[in-house]
Amino acid sequence: MRHLLSGLLITTAIAISAPQAIAEDFRMLTGWDTSYAPVTAVLDPFMQRLQEESDGNVNITRSGPETIPPFEQLDPVSRGLFDMLFTNGAYHYNETSIGMTLDAVSADPTQLRESGIWGYVDEQYQTLGLKLVAVLYDMNGYNIILKEPLGDNALEGRRVRGTPIYHPLIEKLGGAPVVLPASEIYPSLERGVVEGAAWPTVGAVGFRWFEVADYMMRPSFGQVGHVVLMNLDRWNALDDETKELIERVAGEFEMEAIDIFNDVVAKEEETLASEGMQVTELEGEFLPLIGETWYEGAMTLAAEQNAEAIAEVRRLAEEAGLTGAEGE
């Protein structure tokens, strides 16, 4: 009996003294609603993976742009009104342009980390009270959907919707850029306000743009960096075990996300083809310019907002051969 009691006491003491994982509940703000496939196909599995790997101690609930508009989301997360943010660097250009550089370089997540760009971008976000958690890349990049096929002079004379990051490329192809939020793309195409719209290769199905546009330009260009950010104070308050778990899962999932995006894009292209959308190929003198124009345009625009920081990203990208300026 004495031995039994001693064993129970030792077991109890070990259980009491062993560190207990702290349950963490995070509120995630997203730049898109579920009409944008990556929210459910990429972000949700990432959140689920964190929950599973933490044995249910990390739980994330998400709210979309119906809560706070996409271009206004960085500040409330940096102030702690939300814990996390799923967005794109171009969406908060007015606060910082550092995230835009992730779309300009030609790098997978491993190359991004090994080059030092990932860590440097993280440092820059931290000056704004944010921690970079993950960069979930769609390597298929961006494209332009069109009402009519490309002509001999590419986009000459056409009005094409695009946020500022697209403007240098649209102009290089002869088009006139028009800034519109995603919600206005469908009616603007339908009414002829614009003749085309620049967007990631994922999206036309969810937003049903195939009903008002019949063509998609190829090749695509750039790559789409979906960044996951966390409020820095919230991050710093986490115990080391939780930080290490989030970093490990994020690093693993960054590479897995590439395959997920590839599957999503392939399925979307099949759907678009079944709905009658056709590929219109960029040819001739414009073709070799597309990669360089995208890289230089994105970097130059970013430098207008954060010149010193963007110069450092350029240096790191050039040293690692990740400039994306070799053309498509």
Phi, psi and omega in degrees: 000318179299318179296321180296315180296320179298318179297319179295321180294319179296315180300317179296318181296319179296317180298321182289320185280338182293137180296134181259133178297135182269127178291133181234126177247122183245145175255117183259127174260136181240147180281352183223155172269187186286357173294336178269110190308323181300338179297312182271330185273336184239306183296312182301315176298326177296315178297319179296321179297318178298319179296314182294314183293336180266008184057037177084006182273343175248116181232135184232130172246142184245149173231143186258194184293351174291342178274309178220130182304148187306321184276003182239019191267340185295315184299311180297332177284319179295333178270358175089009177290331169232157183272325187221163182216134174246113190204188175235146185302328181291341184286343179233040181304323184292335177270318176198145179255006185300323181292336179296330183295337179294335179273343183272322184288161175250091185205141169276173184302324178296314178296323179298319180287314183294330180285343184093354182293316180304310182296323181291318177299320177301314179301318181292320177295326181295333176293344178256010179083027182228150177244128175285123182260315183203152170241108183260105190268134163260102184287351178286341171075210186250162174211178177236124175267144189223150175284327180233154181295161177300145176260186179299332180252035175057248186257017185307127176081003183256145175269125185233125178294136176187136172293167188307331181297334180275342192303314180301321181288316179302316181292322179298328180271005174094001182271171177246113183288143177230127181273121178218144172290161182304324184295341182259000182295312182302303182295330180289322174292319182297320183271353181082015175298323173230157178256357180196171180210131176269136185194162172304160180294345173262132174142327186297331180288308182300323180271357176059037179289344178296345178283341184233004177215143187248355186224153173229128184284137172228146011281163172283177185212152179067195174212152189257113179267108175267108184267143172250119182244155175229144173305129187295320178298321179295318178298312183296335180280348181287150175287160185301323181298317181291319177301312181298321179296313181298316180296319180295310181297319180297316180299318179292317185288333178305316179287322179296326182300329180301313180293323178297314179299319179301318179294317181298314181297316180300318180292321179296318180296324176297316180296315180298319178296320179292336178270002175100001178286141181239157176276135172241121189271134172281127185226179174069214187294339183282331188302310182289353183269344193294316181295312181294319180297319179296311182299307183295322180296314181294317181292319180295316177298316180298322182293336177295335181262319184221073189301311185295316181294319182291326176300322179291320177297318177303315181299314180296319180294318180294318179298326182268358181069038184244027188286337181071011186266012182274357181090170183264000000 
